[in-house]
Amino acid sequence: MRIRLTAVARHLAVVAAITALAAGGIVTTGAAWAGGQPVTLRLDDVVLKPGEGQGSLGPMATQGDFDGTMVYAVSTRPLTDPAGAGLGLPAGMKVTVGADVFGTAGCSVAPGTTAIYLCTVSPNAVPGSPQISAAADVPDGTTAYYGAVFVPKGGSIDEALTEVRTIGTAPVSAPRAYPSYRNAARVVVESPEHVARNTVRLSIADLSASNAVTQQVRVHAVDPGQVELLFKSSAGQPAWSPDQQIGVRVTNATTTTPGATCDDEPADLTSPTPLVWCDLPAGDSTISYTLVAQPQVVSWKVDVNAQYRVYTSGQGNPGATATFSINGTGPAPSTASTGSSTVAAPSAEAAPPSATTPSAEATASGANTSSARPAATVNRGTSQALLLTVAGGVLLGGTATALLAVRRRRTRGSS
């Protein structure tokens, strides 16, 4: 079962997670046991833009209690050879660790090894992880392979140094577009020209008070990725604040593409985080979602931005933006208006009638430069810690029964 947090709840969760660090436990990783509980992790594929940004090799999601050491390995080949054939990095790729490198606290190169790294983890510290980047001249399609093993406190680091060399043969969950748990993944370099072959189109329609309308996003995906939809007030009108409501929400985000998954957050359009997101495999996909307006809404022009996230970090992801109108019961606001011109969503909601079909279409004209992070996810599990992933780093703490992960990256299928 998966639970989406509202915008306000996410803000509170961030504060709670940081506060809990002082007393909480950390979770993460590998085919090991710690504190009597199995420790598992999920590593996601990292997609790098040549010459820009870097990616974390740390786990995207983890479960279990742990206090010990993470052992990472990076190779030019899949991690399947006990002798470690291929350990190292493709030309032009670099892994950084050290006290002076942001996000790598407690990490170092394993003595006497090539491309194997140790990162200490403890209940009262934010764990670091190796950071990987690619030079501007690294060719499109260059691939490295990485994996990780967790060693509980008092366990054998030497055994883990051997195990991590073949971690690519470890079993994973049942095949699907985005496996839930795995200990090995890839780092792929993709050129801007390659990523630009992914295209996004929006088909939109206007919305009236007490009505519903269906809008669509069409994606031609060369690469697996994640679509995110974010709504905002159009130019010439007051900007929205996180606690403001205009009486319109999103529901019923769906796609029929095999292997794809969609989700939506039933919050008001004023939410500062994406309200629709879909993990898509390569191929053509159409995503539909419904906007529902309550009886008392003011007229408004709204921008919807659809971004298709391929790169793990940095700019250059393709996207499209379109504008639609809310035809409400009150006058349209202007830049001179105050928040009093907006109407808070009443408790009674309009039941969606047969939704209006899209009538206008916008096509991406270039790469989207937004790098906003996706919405938060809570996954139930046996974990006794609350984990918050933020832009490649991890904040952990508390004694919760849920695992919170701000989704840094969707998992791409392994080769």
C-alpha positions as CSV (number, residue, x, y, z in Angstrom):
1,M,0.0,0.0,0.0
2,R,1.3,3.4,-0.9
3,I,0.1,6.7,0.7
4,R,0.6,10.1,-0.8
5,L,1.2,13.1,1.5
6,T,-0.5,16.4,1.1
7,A,1.7,19.5,0.5
8,V,1.3,20.6,4.2
9,A,1.9,17.1,5.5
10,R,5.1,16.9,3.4
11,H,6.4,20.1,4.9
12,L,5.7,18.7,8.4
13,A,7.3,15.4,7.5
14,V,10.5,17.2,6.5
15,V,10.7,19.0,9.9
16,A,9.8,15.8,11.7
17,A,12.5,13.7,9.9
18,I,15.2,16.3,10.6
19,T,14.2,16.6,14.3
20,A,14.1,12.8,14.6
21,L,17.8,12.5,13.5
22,A,19.0,13.1,17.0
23,A,17.2,10.1,18.4
24,G,16.2,7.9,15.5
25,G,17.6,4.8,13.7
26,I,18.8,4.6,10.2
27,V,17.7,2.1,7.6
28,T,19.3,0.6,4.5
29,T,20.7,-2.2,2.5
30,G,22.0,-5.5,1.2
31,A,21.5,-9.2,1.8
32,A,22.3,-8.8,5.5
33,W,20.6,-8.7,8.9
34,A,20.8,-6.0,11.5
35,G,19.1,-5.7,14.8
36,G,17.2,-8.9,14.0
37,Q,15.5,-7.5,10.9
38,P,16.4,-8.1,7.3
39,V,18.0,-5.2,5.5
40,T,17.1,-4.5,1.9
41,L,17.7,-1.7,-0.5
42,R,16.8,-0.4,-3.9
43,L,19.4,1.1,-6.2
44,D,18.1,3.1,-9.1
45,D,19.8,3.6,-12.5
46,V,21.5,7.0,-12.7
47,V,21.4,9.0,-15.9
48,L,24.1,11.6,-16.3
49,K,24.4,14.6,-18.7
50,P,27.9,15.0,-19.9
51,G,29.8,17.8,-18.2
52,E,26.9,18.7,-15.9
53,G,25.8,17.6,-12.4
54,Q,26.5,14.4,-10.6
55,G,24.5,11.4,-9.3
56,S,24.5,9.7,-6.0
57,L,25.2,5.9,-5.8
58,G,23.3,5.7,-2.5
59,P,20.1,3.7,-2.3
60,M,16.9,5.3,-3.3
61,A,14.8,3.3,-0.9
62,T,15.8,1.1,2.0
63,Q,14.1,-1.1,4.6
64,G,15.4,-2.5,7.9
65,D,17.5,-1.2,10.8
66,F,21.2,-0.8,10.3
67,D,24.3,0.5,11.9
68,G,27.5,-0.4,10.1
69,T,29.1,0.1,6.7
70,M,27.9,0.3,3.1
71,V,30.3,-1.2,0.5
72,Y,29.9,0.1,-3.1
73,A,31.6,-1.2,-6.2
74,V,31.7,0.4,-9.7
75,S,32.7,-1.5,-12.8
76,T,32.8,-1.2,-16.6
77,R,31.0,-4.6,-16.8
78,P,28.1,-6.1,-14.9
79,L,29.1,-7.1,-11.4
80,T,29.1,-10.8,-11.9
81,D,32.8,-11.9,-11.8
82,P,34.2,-13.1,-8.5
83,A,37.7,-11.9,-9.6
84,G,36.4,-8.4,-10.1
85,A,37.1,-8.2,-13.8
86,G,36.1,-4.8,-15.0
87,L,36.3,-3.0,-11.7
88,G,36.9,0.6,-12.5
89,L,35.3,3.4,-14.5
90,P,34.8,4.1,-18.2
91,A,37.0,6.9,-19.6
92,G,35.8,10.3,-18.5
93,M,33.7,9.2,-15.6
94,K,34.7,10.0,-12.1
95,V,33.7,9.0,-8.5
96,T,34.4,11.4,-5.7
97,V,34.4,10.7,-2.0
98,G,36.0,12.4,1.0
99,A,35.3,14.8,3.9
100,D,35.5,17.8,1.6
101,V,33.0,16.4,-1.0
102,F,29.4,17.3,-0.4
103,G,27.2,14.3,0.2
104,T,30.0,11.8,0.8
105,A,30.6,12.2,4.5
106,G,32.0,9.0,6.0
107,C,33.0,7.6,2.6
108,S,36.5,6.5,1.4
109,V,38.2,4.2,-1.1
110,A,38.5,0.7,0.3
111,P,42.3,0.2,1.0
112,G,44.0,-1.9,-1.7
113,T,41.1,-2.0,-4.1
114,T,40.0,-0.4,-7.3
115,A,36.6,1.3,-7.5
116,I,35.3,-0.1,-4.3
117,Y,34.2,2.4,-1.6
118,L,33.3,2.2,2.0
119,C,30.7,4.5,3.7
120,T,30.0,4.3,7.4
121,V,26.4,4.6,8.6
122,S,25.2,5.2,12.1
123,P,21.9,5.9,13.9
124,N,22.7,9.6,14.5
125,A,24.3,10.7,11.3
126,V,23.1,11.5,7.8
127,P,24.8,8.8,5.6
128,G,27.0,9.8,2.7
129,S,27.4,7.9,-0.6
130,P,29.9,8.1,-3.5
131,Q,29.1,10.7,-6.1
132,I,29.6,10.0,-9.8
133,S,29.9,12.4,-12.8
134,A,30.9,12.4,-16.4
135,A,33.1,14.8,-18.4
136,A,31.7,16.8,-21.2
137,D,33.3,14.6,-23.9
138,V,32.0,11.3,-22.6
139,P,30.2,9.6,-25.5
140,D,26.4,9.0,-25.4
141,G,25.6,5.6,-24.2
142,T,28.7,5.1,-22.0
143,T,27.6,2.8,-19.2
144,A,29.1,1.9,-15.8
145,Y,27.6,-0.7,-13.4
146,Y,27.4,-0.4,-9.7
147,G,26.2,-2.3,-6.7
148,A,26.1,-2.2,-2.9
149,V,26.3,-4.5,0.1
150,F,25.5,-3.6,3.7
151,V,27.7,-4.9,6.5
152,P,26.1,-4.7,10.0
153,K,28.3,-3.4,12.8
154,G,30.7,-6.1,13.8
155,G,30.3,-7.9,10.4
156,S,33.1,-8.8,8.0
157,I,34.1,-6.1,5.6
158,D,36.4,-8.6,3.8
159,E,33.4,-10.8,3.0
160,A,31.5,-7.8,1.7
161,L,34.4,-6.8,-0.5
162,T,34.1,-10.2,-2.1
163,E,30.3,-10.3,-2.3
164,V,30.0,-6.9,-3.9
165,R,32.0,-8.1,-6.9
166,T,29.1,-10.4,-7.8
167,I,26.2,-8.4,-6.5
168,G,24.9,-8.1,-10.1
169,T,23.8,-11.8,-9.8
170,A,21.7,-11.2,-6.7
171,P,17.9,-12.0,-7.2
172,V,15.5,-9.1,-7.7
173,S,11.8,-8.7,-7.5
174,A,9.5,-10.1,-10.2
175,P,10.2,-8.5,-13.6
176,R,8.4,-5.2,-14.2
177,A,9.3,-1.8,-15.5
178,Y,10.6,-0.6,-12.2
179,P,11.7,-3.3,-9.8
180,S,11.0,-2.6,-6.1
181,Y,14.3,-3.9,-4.6
182,R,17.6,-4.6,-6.1
183,N,21.3,-4.3,-5.1
184,A,22.8,-3.4,-8.5
185,A,22.0,-0.8,-11.2
186,R,23.6,1.2,-13.9
187,V,25.0,4.7,-14.6
188,V,24.3,5.8,-18.1
189,V,25.6,8.9,-19.9
190,E,23.1,10.4,-22.4
191,S,23.8,13.4,-24.6
192,P,21.4,16.3,-24.8
193,E,20.7,15.3,-28.4
194,H,19.7,11.8,-27.3
195,V,17.4,13.1,-24.5
196,A,15.8,15.6,-26.9
197,R,14.4,12.7,-28.9
198,N,11.9,12.2,-26.1
199,T,8.9,14.4,-26.7
200,V,6.0,15.6,-24.7
201,R,2.6,17.0,-25.9
202,L,-0.3,18.4,-23.8
203,S,-4.0,18.2,-24.8
204,I,-6.0,20.5,-22.6
205,A,-9.5,21.9,-22.2
206,D,-11.1,24.7,-20.1
207,L,-12.9,24.0,-16.9
208,S,-16.2,25.5,-15.5
209,A,-17.4,25.6,-11.9
210,S,-19.2,22.4,-10.7
211,N,-17.8,20.5,-13.7
212,A,-15.0,18.1,-14.6
213,V,-12.7,18.0,-17.5
214,T,-10.2,15.4,-18.8
215,Q,-6.7,16.6,-20.0
216,Q,-4.0,14.4,-21.5
217,V,-0.2,14.1,-21.8
218,R,1.3,12.2,-24.8
219,V,4.9,11.1,-24.4
220,H,7.1,9.6,-27.1
221,A,9.8,8.0,-24.9
222,V,13.1,6.9,-26.3
223,D,14.2,6.3,-22.7
224,P,12.3,5.1,-19.6
225,G,11.5,8.1,-17.4
226,Q,9.0,9.8,-15.2
227,V,6.4,12.4,-16.3
228,E,5.5,15.0,-13.7
229,L,2.7,17.6,-13.9
230,L,2.9,20.8,-12.0
231,F,0.3,23.6,-12.0
232,K,0.8,27.3,-11.4
233,S,-1.0,30.6,-11.8
234,S,-0.4,32.2,-15.2
235,A,1.5,35.4,-15.7
236,G,-0.5,38.5,-14.9
237,Q,-2.3,37.0,-11.9
238,P,-1.3,36.6,-8.3
239,A,1.1,33.8,-7.5
240,W,-0.3,31.0,-5.4
241,S,0.8,30.3,-1.9
242,P,1.1,26.8,-0.5
243,D,-1.8,27.2,2.0
244,Q,-4.1,28.8,-0.6
245,Q,-6.9,26.9,-2.4
246,I,-8.8,27.7,-5.6
247,G,-11.3,24.8,-5.4
248,V,-9.9,22.6,-8.2
249,R,-8.2,19.3,-7.7
250,V,-6.7,16.5,-9.8
251,T,-8.0,12.9,-9.8
252,N,-7.9,9.7,-11.8
253,A,-4.4,9.8,-13.4
254,T,-4.2,6.7,-15.6
255,T,-2.4,5.2,-18.6
256,T,-3.0,2.0,-20.4
257,T,0.7,1.5,-21.4
258,P,1.9,-1.9,-20.3
259,G,4.6,-1.6,-17.6
260,A,3.7,2.0,-16.7
261,T,2.4,3.2,-13.4
262,C,0.6,6.5,-12.6
263,D,-0.3,8.2,-9.4
264,D,-1.9,11.5,-8.4
265,E,-2.2,13.5,-5.3
266,P,-5.8,14.7,-4.5
267,A,-4.6,18.2,-3.5
268,D,-5.7,21.6,-4.7
269,L,-3.9,22.9,-7.9
270,T,-2.1,25.4,-5.7
271,S,0.2,22.6,-4.4
272,P,3.9,23.6,-5.0
273,T,4.8,20.0,-5.8
274,P,3.8,17.9,-8.8
275,L,0.2,16.5,-8.6
276,V,0.5,13.8,-11.3
277,W,3.5,11.5,-12.0
278,C,3.8,8.4,-14.1
279,D,6.8,6.0,-14.5
280,L,7.0,5.1,-18.2
281,P,8.9,2.5,-20.2
282,A,10.3,3.4,-23.6
283,G,7.6,3.7,-26.3
284,D,4.5,5.9,-26.8
285,S,2.2,6.6,-23.8
286,T,-1.0,8.7,-23.3
287,I,-1.7,9.8,-19.7
288,S,-5.2,11.0,-18.8
289,Y,-6.2,12.9,-15.7
290,T,-9.3,14.7,-14.5
291,L,-9.7,18.2,-13.1
292,V,-12.7,18.6,-10.8
293,A,-14.0,22.1,-9.9
294,Q,-16.2,22.8,-6.9
295,P,-19.3,25.0,-7.1
296,Q,-17.6,28.1,-5.7
297,V,-14.5,29.0,-7.8
298,V,-13.2,32.2,-9.2
299,S,-12.1,32.6,-12.9
300,W,-8.5,31.9,-13.4
301,K,-5.9,31.1,-16.0
302,V,-3.7,28.2,-15.1
303,D,-0.4,27.0,-16.6
304,V,0.2,23.2,-16.6
305,N,3.8,22.1,-17.0
306,A,4.6,18.5,-18.0
307,Q,8.2,17.5,-17.6
308,Y,9.6,14.1,-18.7
309,R,12.5,13.4,-16.3
310,V,15.3,11.4,-17.9
311,Y,18.4,12.9,-16.3
312,T,18.9,12.1,-12.6
313,S,20.0,15.7,-11.9
314,G,20.6,18.9,-13.8
315,Q,18.8,20.6,-16.7
316,G,17.8,19.4,-20.1
317,N,14.7,17.2,-19.6
318,P,12.1,17.6,-22.3
319,G,8.7,19.1,-21.4
320,A,5.7,21.1,-22.6
321,T,3.6,23.9,-21.1
322,A,0.1,24.9,-21.9
323,T,-2.5,27.3,-20.4
324,F,-6.2,26.7,-19.7
325,S,-9.0,28.7,-18.2
326,I,-11.2,28.1,-15.1
327,N,-14.5,29.7,-15.8
328,G,-15.7,30.4,-12.3
329,T,-18.5,32.2,-10.4
330,G,-16.2,35.1,-9.5
331,P,-14.1,37.6,-11.4
332,A,-10.6,36.8,-12.6
333,P,-7.8,38.0,-10.3
334,S,-5.1,40.4,-11.5
335,T,-1.6,41.2,-10.2
336,A,-3.2,44.0,-8.1
337,S,-5.5,41.5,-6.4
338,T,-4.8,40.1,-3.0
339,G,-5.4,36.6,-1.8
340,S,-8.9,37.6,-0.7
341,S,-10.0,37.3,-4.3
342,T,-9.5,33.6,-4.2
343,V,-12.1,31.2,-2.8
344,A,-11.1,28.4,-0.4
345,A,-12.4,25.0,-1.5
346,P,-15.6,24.3,0.4
347,S,-16.2,21.1,2.1
348,A,-18.8,19.9,-0.4
349,E,-17.3,18.6,-3.6
350,A,-18.8,18.5,-7.0
351,A,-19.3,15.0,-8.3
352,P,-17.5,14.8,-11.6
353,P,-20.0,14.5,-14.5
354,S,-19.0,13.1,-17.8
355,A,-15.7,14.9,-18.3
356,T,-15.1,17.3,-21.2
357,T,-12.6,16.0,-23.6
358,P,-9.4,17.9,-24.4
359,S,-9.7,20.6,-27.1
360,A,-6.3,22.3,-27.3
361,E,-2.9,20.8,-27.7
362,A,0.6,22.1,-26.8
363,T,3.8,20.5,-28.0
364,A,7.2,20.7,-26.4
365,S,9.4,23.3,-28.1
366,G,12.6,22.3,-26.4
367,A,14.2,21.0,-23.2
368,N,12.5,21.8,-20.0
369,T,15.0,23.4,-17.6
370,S,13.1,22.7,-14.4
371,S,14.8,20.5,-11.9
372,A,12.0,20.4,-9.2
373,R,11.9,17.1,-7.3
374,P,8.9,14.8,-7.4
375,A,6.4,14.4,-4.6
376,A,6.9,12.4,-1.5
377,T,6.0,8.7,-1.2
378,V,5.2,6.7,2.0
379,N,5.7,2.9,1.6
380,R,4.5,0.7,4.4
381,G,7.0,-1.9,5.5
382,T,8.7,-3.5,8.5
383,S,11.1,-0.5,8.9
384,Q,11.3,1.2,12.2
385,A,12.7,4.4,10.7
386,L,11.5,7.3,8.7
387,L,13.6,8.0,5.7
388,L,13.6,11.2,3.7
389,T,15.7,11.3,0.5
390,V,16.6,14.8,-0.6
391,A,18.4,15.5,-3.9
392,G,20.6,12.5,-3.6
393,G,21.3,12.7,0.1
394,V,19.4,10.9,2.8
395,L,17.9,12.1,6.1
396,L,16.8,9.3,8.4
397,G,15.4,9.1,11.9
398,G,12.5,8.3,14.1
399,T,10.7,5.1,15.1
400,A,8.0,5.1,12.4
401,T,6.3,2.1,10.8
402,A,6.6,3.7,7.4
403,L,9.3,4.5,4.9
404,L,9.2,8.0,3.4
405,A,11.2,8.5,0.2
406,V,11.1,11.7,-1.9
407,R,11.5,10.0,-5.2
408,R,14.9,11.1,-6.5
409,R,14.8,8.8,-9.4
410,R,12.5,6.2,-11.0
411,T,14.2,2.8,-11.5
412,R,15.2,2.1,-15.1
413,G,15.3,-1.5,-16.4
414,S,18.7,-3.1,-16.2
415,S,20.4,-4.4,-19.2
